[in-house]
């Protein structure tokens, strides 16, 4: 068995535009910090709608080096809490708008791939949320009732209906028709190339050290070897926000894990929905999930969440090994012909989680002309692109249609995750993870 080093994505970025480290004093009309999907989508929409704008994109490493290049490529409608909880917290009108916004975000990514003329491994196909547990059945029943009451098209599937699609025994599920899978690093790289073609400048290997208000207008961004003065700034650094001391509430860095196989037998691939590109997500918390790959292999993720902050390197390595080993066993149990399939790729990535499960997309308090995007909680492929487009429109002064959505806000709730709060959080997540792994 060949295996790449831990932390290396299954997919590699395609050709990227030239990036030099930021040195000396640099100016720009708009600075975008973070070359992931959110930051690049923002830069792309700005450059497309305001061609004369001087835009600089700066990343601590390179495009797709963070979460946008380490995702597993599930493109589905998800934003914040489950639909029944959204109804309880925000009311039916807003909950319906939240779901519709997430469906629209999926369609916008499909349109973006067509506009960029790249395939990005795109495979349109429905997404199934399924369960085998009693608690999962109760959760899906609540969601199904809420979708019906809101008039939203999310059908219920029986166990037989799921089995006919993916050949894995589940008790029941929900079917999300507007979904797809793709290669997230390829999409991120394609966005970077499109931005460069529109004269967006790129600086790489330049981690942001500080953000300050400018002397008169705009902001001053401090990097290891230089400064960037920008009229407007977008900080799309997701879980790196705490290190910068940005007043955006608690965006907790969490580490999630994934594994992938080589091409499997044709029988197993077809049985698991390979022909139709299905993705299946379990309904339990920390849901394990799987999807088929265009090359005939499989990807699995979820099941374990790690709080990496404060963990010694050896403990973090051990936590990764446990997560990968469990995922491999879970994946092999999906079909009899996967019993001996090897895991040839293993990786981990950082996501940003907020206390209420909602992203933060808004202006930063106390820093005029600075916006922040982050906290998608591991469901950010479609929504990150949507958030980037939303911020681009805001910077250009375009009015927002309708009322703000719940994630259009300057800060997430504060959580006590420092000092004694961190081990308590770690223990709670470990307990939840053990429950998930037992029931799946």
C-alpha positions in Angstrom: 0.0 0.0 0.0 1.3 3.4 -0.9 0.3 6.3 1.3 0.9 10.0 1.2 2.0 11.8 4.2 -0.7 12.9 6.7 -2.0 16.4 5.9 -1.6 16.1 2.1 -4.9 16.4 0.2 -6.0 13.7 -2.2 -6.4 16.4 -4.8 -3.5 18.7 -5.7 -3.9 22.2 -7.0 -3.6 22.6 -10.7 -1.4 25.3 -12.3 -1.4 28.5 -10.2 -0.5 32.1 -11.1 2.9 33.4 -10.0 3.1 34.5 -6.4 6.0 36.3 -4.7 6.2 37.1 -1.0 5.0 40.5 -0.1 8.1 42.8 0.6 8.3 46.5 1.4 5.3 48.8 1.1 2.5 47.8 -1.2 -0.8 49.6 -1.9 -4.1 48.4 -3.4 -7.7 49.5 -3.7 -8.8 46.2 -2.2 -6.7 43.7 -0.3 -8.0 40.1 0.0 -6.2 38.1 2.7 -6.8 34.4 2.2 -6.7 32.6 -1.2 -9.3 30.1 -0.5 -12.8 29.8 -2.1 -14.3 32.8 -0.2 -11.4 35.1 -0.8 -10.9 34.2 -4.4 -14.6 34.4 -5.2 -14.7 37.8 -3.7 -11.6 38.9 -5.8 -13.1 37.3 -8.9 -16.5 39.1 -8.6 -14.8 42.4 -7.8 -12.5 42.2 -10.8 -15.3 41.1 -13.1 -17.7 43.9 -12.0 -15.2 46.7 -11.5 -12.4 46.0 -14.0 -10.4 49.1 -13.1 -10.0 48.1 -9.4 -6.5 47.4 -8.2 -6.9 44.1 -6.2 -4.2 42.2 -4.3 -4.7 38.7 -2.9 -2.3 37.7 -0.1 -2.0 34.2 1.4 0.1 32.7 4.1 1.0 29.9 1.7 -0.7 29.6 -1.7 -4.2 29.2 -3.1 -5.9 26.0 -2.0 -3.4 25.4 0.8 -6.0 25.6 3.5 -9.5 24.2 4.0 -10.6 25.0 0.4 -8.0 22.6 -1.0 -8.5 19.9 1.7 -12.2 19.4 1.5 -13.8 16.3 0.2 -15.7 18.0 -2.5 -19.3 17.6 -1.3 -21.4 20.4 -2.9 -24.7 20.4 -1.2 -27.3 22.7 0.4 -26.3 23.3 4.0 -26.0 26.5 6.0 -26.0 26.6 9.7 -28.3 24.5 11.9 -30.8 21.8 10.7 -34.0 23.2 9.2 -36.2 22.4 12.2 -33.8 24.2 14.5 -33.6 27.1 12.1 -37.4 27.4 12.2 -37.3 27.4 16.0 -34.6 30.1 16.2 -35.4 32.4 13.3 -39.0 31.6 12.3 -40.3 29.9 9.2 -39.8 32.8 6.8 -36.1 33.2 7.6 -35.5 29.4 7.8 -37.0 29.0 4.3 -34.8 31.8 3.0 -31.7 30.2 4.6 -32.4 26.9 2.8 -33.1 28.6 -0.5 -29.9 30.6 -0.2 -27.9 27.4 0.3 -29.6 25.8 -2.7 -28.9 28.9 -4.8 -25.2 28.8 -3.7 -24.9 25.2 -5.1 -26.3 26.4 -8.4 -24.0 29.4 -8.5 -21.0 27.1 -8.1 -22.3 25.0 -11.0 -22.7 28.1 -13.1 -19.2 29.3 -12.0 -17.6 26.1 -13.2 -19.3 26.6 -16.6 -18.2 30.2 -16.8 -14.6 29.3 -15.9 -14.8 26.5 -18.5 -13.4 24.0 -16.1 -14.7 20.6 -15.1 -13.0 20.5 -11.6 -14.1 16.8 -11.5 -17.7 18.1 -11.3 -20.3 15.3 -11.1 -23.9 16.5 -10.6 -25.7 14.0 -8.3 -28.1 14.0 -5.4 -27.0 14.1 -1.8 -28.6 11.7 0.7 -28.8 12.3 4.4 -29.5 8.9 5.9 -29.5 7.1 9.3 -29.4 3.8 11.0 -30.0 5.0 14.6 -33.1 5.7 16.5 -31.8 9.2 17.4 -31.1 9.8 13.7 -34.6 8.8 12.7 -36.1 11.2 15.2 -33.9 14.0 13.9 -34.7 13.3 10.2 -38.5 13.1 11.1 -38.3 16.6 12.6 -36.5 17.9 9.6 -38.9 16.3 7.1 -41.9 17.9 8.9 -40.2 21.3 8.7 -39.3 20.9 5.0 -42.9 19.9 4.3 -44.4 22.8 6.3 -42.1 25.3 4.5 -43.1 23.9 1.1 -39.5 22.9 0.3 -38.6 20.0 -2.1 -36.7 17.6 0.1 -38.3 14.2 -0.2 -38.2 11.4 2.4 -36.6 8.1 1.3 -37.4 4.8 2.9 -34.7 2.2 3.6 -35.6 0.5 0.3 -35.4 3.8 -1.6 -31.9 4.4 -0.3 -30.8 0.8 -1.0 -31.9 1.2 -4.6 -29.6 4.2 -4.9 -26.5 3.3 -3.0 -26.7 -0.3 -2.0 -26.0 0.4 1.7 -28.6 -0.5 4.4 -30.0 2.6 6.1 -33.4 2.9 7.8 -34.5 6.2 6.2 -33.2 9.4 4.7 -33.7 12.7 3.0 -32.9 13.4 -0.6 -31.3 16.7 -1.6 -31.7 17.0 -5.4 -29.6 20.1 -5.9 -26.1 18.7 -5.2 -22.9 17.6 -6.8 -19.4 16.6 -6.0 -16.2 18.1 -7.4 -12.4 18.6 -6.8 -12.2 21.6 -4.4 -8.5 22.3 -5.1 -9.2 22.4 -8.8 -12.0 24.9 -8.4 -9.9 27.0 -6.1 -7.0 26.9 -8.6 -9.3 27.8 -11.5 -10.6 30.8 -9.6 -7.0 31.9 -8.9 -6.1 31.7 -12.6 -9.3 33.6 -13.6 -8.4 36.3 -11.1 -4.9 36.6 -12.5 -6.3 36.8 -16.0 -8.3 39.9 -14.7 -5.0 41.5 -13.5 -5.5 40.6 -9.8 -2.0 40.5 -8.1 -1.0 37.6 -6.0 1.4 37.4 -3.0 2.2 34.1 -1.4 4.1 32.8 1.6 3.0 35.9 3.5 1.1 35.3 6.7 -0.8 38.2 8.1 0.5 39.4 11.4 -1.8 42.3 12.2 -4.6 44.5 10.9 -4.8 48.1 11.8 -7.0 51.1 10.9 -5.2 53.3 8.4 -4.1 56.8 9.2 -6.9 58.5 7.3 -8.9 55.8 5.5 -8.7 52.1 4.8 -6.4 49.7 6.7 -2.7 48.8 7.2 -1.9 45.1 6.9 1.3 43.9 8.5 3.2 40.9 7.1 6.6 39.5 8.0 8.5 41.5 5.4 6.3 44.3 4.4 3.0 46.3 4.8 0.0 46.6 2.5 -2.2 49.7 2.6 -5.6 49.2 1.2 -8.7 51.3 0.8 -10.8 48.2 1.6 -9.8 44.8 3.0 -11.4 41.4 3.1 -10.0 38.9 5.7 -11.1 35.5 4.5 -8.9 33.5 6.9 -11.6 31.3 8.5 -10.2 29.6 11.6 -7.0 31.7 11.7 -9.1 34.7 13.0 -8.3 34.0 16.7 -4.6 34.3 16.1 -5.1 37.8 14.6 -7.2 39.0 17.5 -10.0 40.0 15.2 -13.2 41.0 17.2 -15.4 38.5 15.3 -16.5 36.4 18.2 -15.3 32.8 18.7 -14.4 31.0 15.5 -13.0 27.8 16.9 -10.3 26.0 14.9 -11.2 22.3 14.7 -9.5 19.5 12.7 -11.4 17.0 10.6 -10.2 14.0 8.8 -10.6 12.1 5.5 -9.4 9.0 3.6 -9.6 7.9 0.0 -9.1 4.6 -1.8 -7.8 3.6 -5.2 -10.4 2.4 -7.8 -12.6 -0.3 -6.3 -14.3 -3.1 -8.0 -16.9 -2.2 -10.6 -19.6 -4.0 -8.6 -18.8 -2.0 -5.4 -18.5 1.3 -7.3 -21.9 0.9 -9.0 -23.6 -0.4 -5.9 -22.4 2.7 -4.0 -23.9 5.1 -6.5 -20.9 5.7 -8.7 -22.8 5.9 -11.9 -25.0 8.7 -10.5 -22.4 10.5 -8.3 -24.3 10.2 -5.1 -22.9 11.3 -1.8 -24.3 9.9 1.5 -24.0 11.7 4.8 -25.1 10.1 8.1 -27.6 12.1 10.1 -25.8 11.7 13.5 -23.6 14.5 14.9 -20.0 14.5 13.5 -21.6 12.6 10.6 -19.4 10.1 8.7 -20.0 10.3 4.9 -18.8 8.9 1.7 -18.8 9.8 -2.0 -17.5 8.1 -5.2 -14.6 9.6 -7.2 -14.5 9.9 -11.0 -11.5 7.6 -11.1 -13.5 4.7 -9.5 -12.3 5.3 -5.9 -14.1 6.4 -2.8 -13.6 9.2 -0.3 -14.9 9.0 3.3 -14.8 11.7 6.0 -16.3 12.7 9.4 -16.7 10.6 12.5 -14.1 12.5 14.5 -13.4 16.1 15.3 -10.2 17.2 17.1 -9.5 20.4 19.0 -5.9 20.9 17.8 -5.1 24.0 19.8 -2.9 23.2 22.8 -2.3 19.6 21.8 1.2 18.3 21.9 2.4 17.2 18.4 2.6 13.6 19.4 -1.0 13.6 20.7 -2.2 15.3 17.6 -0.5 12.7 15.4 -2.1 9.9 17.5 -5.5 11.5 17.2 -5.2 11.7 13.5 -4.1 8.0 13.3 -7.2 7.0 15.3 -9.5 9.0 13.1 -8.0 7.7 9.9 -8.1 4.1 11.1 -11.7 4.3 12.2 -12.7 5.9 8.8 -10.9 3.1 7.0 -12.8 0.5 8.9 -16.1 2.3 8.4 -15.6 2.6 4.7 -14.7 -1.1 4.3 -17.9 -2.0 6.0 -20.0 -0.3 3.4 -19.9 -3.2 0.9 -18.6 -6.8 1.0 -16.1 -6.2 -1.9 -14.5 -3.3 0.1 -13.3 -5.7 2.8 -9.6 -5.6 1.7 -9.5 -2.2 -0.1 -6.5 -0.2 0.9 -6.5 3.4 2.0 -4.0 5.3 -0.2 -4.6 8.9 0.8 -5.1 10.3 4.3 -5.3 13.9 5.3 -6.7 16.4 7.8 -7.8 20.0 7.5 -8.9 22.9 9.7 -12.4 24.2 9.8 -13.8 27.1 11.7 -16.8 26.4 14.0 -19.0 29.0 15.8 -21.1 28.5 18.9 -24.4 28.7 17.0 -23.2 26.9 13.8 -23.6 30.0 11.6 -20.9 31.6 9.6 -19.7 35.2 10.1 -19.8 37.4 7.0 -19.7 41.1 7.8 -17.7 44.2 8.6 -15.3 44.0 11.5 -16.1 46.1 14.5 -13.7 48.9 15.2 -11.9 48.5 11.8 -13.6 50.6 9.2 -13.4 49.2 5.6 -12.4 45.7 6.9 -14.7 42.7 6.3 -14.4 39.1 7.6 -15.6 35.8 6.1 -15.3 32.5 8.1 -16.9 30.0 10.4 -18.7 27.8 7.8 -18.2 24.7 10.1 -17.2 22.3 7.5 -20.1 23.0 5.1 -18.4 25.8 3.2 -17.9 24.7 -0.3 -20.9 26.3 -1.9 -21.5 28.9 0.9 -17.9 30.2 0.8 -18.3 31.1 -2.9 -21.6 32.7 -2.0 -20.1 34.7 0.9 -17.3 36.0 -1.4 -19.8 37.2 -3.9 -21.9 38.8 -1.2 -18.9 40.8 0.2 -17.9 41.8 -3.3 -21.3 43.3 -3.9 -21.2 45.1 -0.5 -17.8 46.6 -1.3 -19.1 47.9 -4.6 -22.1 49.5 -2.8 -24.7 47.2 -4.4 -27.8 47.0 -2.3 -28.6 43.6 -0.7 -31.9 42.1 -1.9 -34.2 41.5 1.0 -33.4 41.3 4.7 -29.9 40.2 5.8 -29.6 36.5 6.3 -28.6 35.3 9.9 -24.9 34.8 8.9 -24.6 38.4 7.6 -23.3 39.7 10.9 -20.1 41.1 12.4 -19.4 38.5 15.1 -20.3 35.0 16.3 -21.3 34.3 20.0 -18.4 34.2 22.4 -17.5 30.7 23.8 -15.3 30.0 26.8 -12.7 27.9 24.9 -9.5 29.3 26.6 -7.9 28.1 29.8 -10.1 25.5 31.7 -12.8 25.7 28.9 -10.6 24.0 26.4 -10.3 20.6 28.1 -14.0 20.6 28.8 -14.7 21.3 25.1 -12.3 18.6 24.1 -13.9 16.1 26.4 -17.4 16.9 25.1 -16.3 16.5 21.5 -14.6 13.2 22.3 -17.8 11.9 24.0 -19.9 12.9 21.0 -17.4 11.3 18.7 -17.5 8.0 20.6 -21.3 8.0 20.4 -21.1 8.6 16.6 -18.6 5.9 16.0 -20.6 3.4 18.0 -23.9 4.1 16.2 -22.4 4.1 12.7 
